[in-house]
Amino acid sequence: IMSYLTRESFLKKVDASGSKYWQEGKNYRWQYMGWVIEQLKIICPDDTKLIEAGTSGMPLSDKSFLFEYPECDLNVVPFNIKFARMNGPVKDKYFDCFVALQVWEHLDNQERAFKEVMRISKSAILSFPYMWPKGKGHDARHIGIDDRKIKQWTCGVKPEKTKLINNRMVYVWKF
């Protein structure tokens, strides 16, 4: 049975991390992470294969297969995901769900990465900084992300669900 992060366990991990990034954003981050977890409980309720990319030390499940630097880098191998723990590329539809929250804008080739996600997974949940304004200390990669850009990055594949939570657009697909 999949075990997911709870608000209480999230807050404990945030406190233990000593991370300014997590500490300052814990309330608004939990709002979208909590919604994603509710979706995952529907998509991956039992002994399923969940892969998470770029969790910054805060995976949503303790049973997730983590796609993290330095073992893996979506910018280097977005079209042929490989892991040191596997012999060769990931098989088609190997994972039940692929999750990447606030990661896609950091990739060099979002379209190619999305095509690979569709190949290796039966579903996906991605979040994007949505319509963030210039200034306010935002990294340039977070600026100007709108419906048109997200559609381009996700190859025009229509999501099953979308939800705007705290200026983050969350998309859920089933492939």
N, C-alpha and C positions, 0 to 999 in steps of 0.2 A: 504494500500500500504506500502510495506517495505521501510524504510528509512535507508540508509546506510551512514557510515562514509565517508566524503569527505576528500581530502588532507587538505583543509583549516580547517575543523572542527578537524581533527586529530592533526594538528600543534597547534591549540588553546588548545586542551586537554593536549597535551604534555607540553606546556608552563605552563598551570594551575596546572599540576600534581606536578611540582617541582622534579620529579623523574630523577635521574641520568641515570637509566636504559633506560628510554624512550628518554631523551634528547640526550644522546650520540649516540643512534642508530636510531634516527627518520628517517633519509633519507633512509638507507637500509631496515629498517623495513617497511616503507611505500611502497617500491617497491613490496615486496611480499604480503603485506596486500592489496594493491590496486588491484593486479592481482586476489587475492581471492575474493574481492568484485565484480569484473567483472564477475567471475564465479557464484557468489551468485545471481547476477541480472538475470542470465539465469535460475538458479535452483529455486530460491525463489523470483519471481518478484512481487507477489501480497501479499495477506493476508495469509501468510504461517507460519508454525511453524519452527523456526530456533533455534537450541540450540548451544551455544558456551561454550567450556570448557577451563578454565585457561586463561582468557583474560588479567589478570594482570591490570584490571581497564580500558581496552581499547577495549570494544566490538565493533564489526563491524557494528552492527545494534542496534538501540535504542529499537527494538521490540524483540530482542533475549531473549530466556529463558537462563539464565546464570547458568552454572554448576560450582560453585566456592566454595572453602573452605571458611568458616568452615561448611556451610550447607551440602555440598557434597564433597566427596573425592573419586576420581577414584581408588585410591589404596585400599580403604576399601570396596567399593561396585562396582567393575568393572563389575560384572556379574549379577547385579540385581539393576540397577539404581533406586533410590527412591528420592523423594523430600519431604520436610516438607509440601509444598503446595499441594501435591497430596495424594490421599488415596491409598497407595500401590505402587507397581512398575509401571513404565511407560509401557503403552500398546504397543504391536507390531506395528511398522511403524507409531507411533504417530507423530514423527517429520519429516519434509520434508528434513531437512539437519542438520547434526552434524558437527561442525567445532572445530578443536583443532590445533592451530598453536604453534609449538615449545613446545609441552606438552608431546607427547608420550614417549619420552626418559626418562621422570621422573616417569613413572608408574612402579609398581612392576610386573604386569602381562599384558603385551601389547596384547597378543593373546586373552586372555579372555575379555579384555576391547573392543577389536575390534569386537569380536563376539556379544557383547552386543550392540555396535553401529549399527551393521548390523540388529539386532533385532528391535531396537527402531526407526530407521531412514530409510528413503527411499534413502538417499544419504549421502556422507561424504566428507569433505575436511580436510586433515591433512598435516602438514608440519613437516619436520625433518631436523635437522642439518646434512648436507651431506658431508661425507668425511673430517670432521674437523680434523686438525692435533693436535698432543699432543702439550702442551705448549700454548702460547698466552693467558693464563688465562682461558682457557676453562675448565668447569666442566667436570669431568671424564665421566659423563653420555652422554656428547655430542661427545665423541671420538669414532671412529670406526664404525659409522653408514653408511652402504653402501647398495647397492641394495639387497644383500642377507639378511641382518638383517631386512630391511624394509619389504621384502617379508615374512619373518618369522613372524614379528610383525603383519602383516595384513593378516595372514592365507593364503597367496598365492593368494588372490583375486585380479584379474587383474583390475587396474584402467582404467577409461575412458580417463583420461588425466594426464600427468605429466609435470612439468615445473621446471627447475632449476633456481632459482633466488637468487643471492647473497649467494651461498653456503647453500641454503635451498632447499630441494626437496619438491615440493608441489604435492600432489596426489588428484585427484578428482574421486570419485566412484559414481555409481548409482547402487543400490541394487534391 
